[in-house]
C-alpha cells in the first residue's frame, strides 16, 4: 500500500466514481480501476461494491476512508519536512582546510567563492596537521584543502600542484642578488623556521641538520609579522612555499638549488561517497575556473 494508491482511493470516494476521479487525476478510468484492485488485493478485502444505487463503500472501505485523511496529511507534512531539509543541505557546503594551506592558493580563493555564492551556506574548519588525519576520518566534511598523505580509498584528488620550497631574504641581504643558493650556505645566517607543517617539515629539518644549519628563531604562524620584519630588514632568512611574502616589497625569493626533495603538494580532495549537491557542484566549477583541472 503506497501513498499513490491511497490518494486514488480518496479521490474515488470524494468524486463518487472511477470516471470522475480519473478526470480529476488526469489518468484513464482503467488505470485508477487497476490501482484500486491492487489495493484491495494487498489488503485482502473489498473496498467498493456496485449496488442498484451506484458505487458504494464496503465496511472496510468506510474504515479506510475514516483514517485516510489524517494519514495523508501527516505523510505530506513529513515529505515537506524532508524536502525542506534536503534543500537546506543541497545549498550547504562544509570545507576542511589544513592550517597554512590557503597561503599557497591564489589570493582570496575562498573569499571570492563565498562572496560570489551568497546563497551557498559555506562553513570552513581549519585543522593543524597533527589533527588532520583524525579530522578527515569524519564524514561530515566532504571537501578538503590539504597536503599529502591522505587515504586514497576515501578521497578522490580533484586538484594537485607541487610547489618547491624556496628561500625568502631581504632585498638588501647578501643573498638577494643570487639566483639560487645551497642549503650549506645558510649556516652562517640566522634562520627563521615556522613550525606549521604542510608536509615538508621533516625533510626540511633533515636537510638543515645535514649541513649544520639550525633555526635561531622558531616562530608560530601567528608571529608572521615578526618573521617578515626580521627577513625584510636582513636580520634573518626564512623558508617559504606560498605567495604571502609578495605582500612585502622588501622581500625577494631565492631558489634553493639542492632542495628538490623538499616540496609542498597542494591538493583539493573530495570524499568518494559525497553526494554532488548544489554547493559541491558550484565549488567544483569555481575551482576548475580558478585553478584548472
N, C-alpha and C positions, 0 to 999 in steps of 0.2 A: 504494500500500500504506500503510494507516494503522494506528494503534495498535489501533483497534477491531477491524479485520479480523484482526489477529494474535491478539488476545485470544479472538476467536471460534474461530480455528483451534486454539489451545492448549486451549481448553475441550472441543472435539470430541475432540482426542487424549486428554485426561485422562478424559473420560466414556465414550469408546468408541463414540460415535454422535451423530447430529444431534438425536435426540429428547431424550436425557438432557441434552445440552449446552444445548438450548433451555430445558428446565425450570430448569436452574441459573441461566441468564442472564435468565429471565423474558421470553423472546421466543418467537415462533412458530417451529416447525421450518422453515417456508418462508422466514422471514426469515433464519435462520442459514445455510440452504442457499444462498440468493441471495448472501449476503455471501462465502461460501467460493468460489462460482463466479466472482464478480467478482475475488477474489484470484487465482484460477487464471488468469483471463483477463489480468490485469495482469502476472503472472509468465510467462505463456506456457507453463505446464507443468501437468500434473495432480498434485494433492496426495493424493487419495484414489482408491481403486478398490474396487468391490464384488467380493467373492470368495465362494466357497461357505462360507468361514469367517466371512464378515461384512465389515464395512468395514475396509480395511487402508490403511496409508500407502504411497505410492509411494516410490521412492528420493529423489525431490525433496521429498516430504513429510517423510521421515526427516531429510534435511539441514536443512530449515527448523526442524523440531522441536528439533534439537540446538542451534540458535543462538537460538531464540526466548526462552528463559528469561533469559539474561543481558541480552538486548536490552530486554525488558520491565522487568526490574529497574532497568536504567540509565535507561530512559525515565521510570519512576515517580520515581526519585531526582531527575532533572532537574526534573520537574514540581513535586515537593515543594519543591525549592530555589527555583524561580521563584515559587511561591505564597507561600513564606515572605518572599521579598524584596518581593513585591507588598504583603503585609500590613504589613510594616515601612514601606514607602513610603506606604501609604494612611494610616497614623497618624503621619506626619511632616509638619511644616509649617515652611517657611522664610519669614521675613518680613524685607523690607528696609525700613529706616527712614531717612529724611533726618534728619540731626543737628539737634536742636532741635524736631522736629515734635511730639514727644509732649507738649510744653507746651501745645499748642493743643487736645488731646483731653481728654475727661472724665478726671478723676483716676483713676489706677490702671486705665486702659483695657486695656492689655496685661497688666498684672499679674493682673487679675481673670480674663482669659481663660485664662492659663496655669494658675492655681491651680484654676479651675473645670473644667479639662480635663486632668487629670494623665496620662491615657493617650495624649494627643497629644504627641509629642516636638517641641516648638516650639523653633526656633532663631531668633535675631534678630541681624541685622547692621546696624550704623549707618554711614552714609556722609555726609561733608560734601558740600555742594552742588557743589563743584568736581570731585568724583569721581562724582557721582550718575549722570550720563548714561552714563558708561563702565560703571558697575556694573549699571545697568538693562539694558544691552545683553547681559549674560549671561543665559542661560535657566534657571539653577539656582534662582533665587528667583522665585516665582510672584506673590506679593502684595507691594505696596509702599505705604508710607505716605509721601507726598511732596507737593511743591507743583509746580504747572506751571512750565515746559513739560515734556511727555514725549511720546513717539511714540504718537499715537492709532491708528496702524495695528497696533501691537504690543500696546498696553494698552487695556483697557476700563475706563471710570470706574465704580466701584461707589458712591462717595460723594464729594460735594464740598460744601464750605462756605467762603464768603468772609468773612474777618474783617478789618475795617478796623483799621489801626494806630492806637494811642492813646498818650497820654502818661501816665506814672506820676510822681507827685510825693509828697513827704512831707505828712502830714496838717497840718502847721503851715506849709507852704510858702505864699508869697503867691498861687500859682495854685490852691491846693487848693479854694478856695470857688467857683471858676469852673465853669460847666457845660461850656464849651469855650474853647479859645484858638486863635489863629492862629499859624502857623509863624514869622511875623515877630516875634512877641513873645518868642521863645525865645533870640534872640541875646544878651540881657542876662544869661542864666543859664548856669552850667556844665552841659554836656550829657555824659551817658554814652552811648556807642554801642557795642553788642556786634556784632562783625563777622560772626557767624554769619548765613547768608543763607537765608531762607525764600522767596526770590523778590522781596524788597522793597528790598534794599539800594541798588540802582542808582537807583531812583526816590526813595528817602529822601535819599540824598546829593545828588541833583539839587535836591530841594526845599529842603534846608538851604542849598545854595550860592546859590540864587536870592535868599534873604533875608539872606545874610551870616552865617549861623549855622554853627558848626563844633564838633565834639565836643572837649571838653577831656580826656575820658577815653575811651580806646579799649581796651576790656577784652574778654578772651576769655570764652566761656561758662563756663569753669571758675572764673572770678573773680566769679561771680554773687553770692556773699555780700558782696563788696566793693561791687558795683553797688547791691544792695539796701540796704546800710548807708549809702552816700552819699545815696541817694534818701530813705530813711526819716528821715534826720537833716536833710533840707532842704539838703544841700550840693550837690546836682545834681538834674537831671531826666533821664528816660530814656524811650525808646520801647518799646512792648510790644504783643504781639498775642495772648498766651496768658492763662493764669489763674494763673501762678506767683506773681504779685505778691500774690495773695489770702492767701498764707501769712504776709504781713507786715501786721499790723493798723495800722501807722503809715503805710502807703502807700495812696493813693487813685488812682482813674482819672479822667482828664480827657480829654474828646474833643478831637480836632484838627479844627477846622471847615473847613480848606482842604486836607485830605489825603485826599480821596475816592479819588484815583488810587493811593494807596499802601495796598495791602491784601495780605493773605496768603490764598492759595487753598489750602485744605487738601483733599487728595484721598486716597482709598484706591483703588488700581487693581489689576487682575489681568491677567496675560498672557492674551491671547485664545486661545493654544494650550494653556492649562493644563487638565490632566485634573482633573475635580472629585473629588478624593479625599475621604476621610472628614475629614481635617484641614482642608481648604479649606472643605468644607461646614459644618463646625462653626463655623469663623471667620466665614463669611458670615452664618450665622444669629445668632451673637453680635453681630456688627456691626450688623445690622438692629435687634436688640433695644435696643442701647445708643445708636445714632446715628440710626436711621430709614433711609429709602431715600436 
